[in-house]
Amino acid sequence: MRSSRPITVTLGNQQRGVDARLESGVYDSASEVLRAALRALDREEEVINQIMRAKIQEALDDPRPGRDADEVFDRIKRIHAERMKAAGREL
């Protein structure tokens, strides 16, 4: 029994990339090109996830005291209001 099913994909300008890879002889079918592309995307997403997990852990491990969210948002609002006023656009 087949574990996948045929799908229709519209690639637009990216079709040229698929065609070039097929013409090069590196890939035998558009399906092979798309499977390789999805494997590359999976690797890229995994790297990004690892980086984000490391950054989150770094923040959790940071010994400095946290900041009160209300104070942070008040400061952001104040800075935004100052920038809007300087640009001649009142809130």
Order of alpha helices (4+ residues) and beta strands (2+ residues): alpha-alpha-alpha
